[in-house]
Amino acid sequence: MNRRIWYELLAAGVLALSLASAILAAAGAALQQTLGVAASSLCAVAFLIPGLHFLGYSRRLRSRDLALAHTAAFVRSRDAIRIQDLANELRVPPDDADRILRMAVEEGYLDGTFESEDRFVPGRRLEPRSPEGR
């Protein structure tokens, strides 16, 4: 399982604990248990804050994965690409485009080699032949 899924599961668990604490606080209020309401409310807030943080982080990881997949698809659509062309497509400085491209290769979104400092040639994966093509 990748990191994004782990953070989504962690966020769901922590937010569920926050919801359970809020329900206990409401039950305590209905039963006029001041100490129980205070403790449950404190727990609800204490679990809500990290739960929202984990949820936000998992969303940022999802956006990052989409950006790397877009970069890989754009690069794969060409025989070779210069870093400046990728920077123009992504609307980022060339140094950032180089870093993004290296990250896409490192994390397995893209295969290929750097021919020079500013030229990348994507590797072509062989598609499995269909039974009709044999």
Secondary structure, DSSP 8 states (H G I E B T S, - for coil): --HHHHHHHHHHHHHHHHHHHHHHHHHHHHTT-HHHHHHHHHHHHHHHHHHHHHHHHHHHHHHHHHHHHHHHHHHHTSS-EEHHHHHHHHTS-HHHHHHHHHHHHHTTS--EEEEETTEEEE--------GGG-
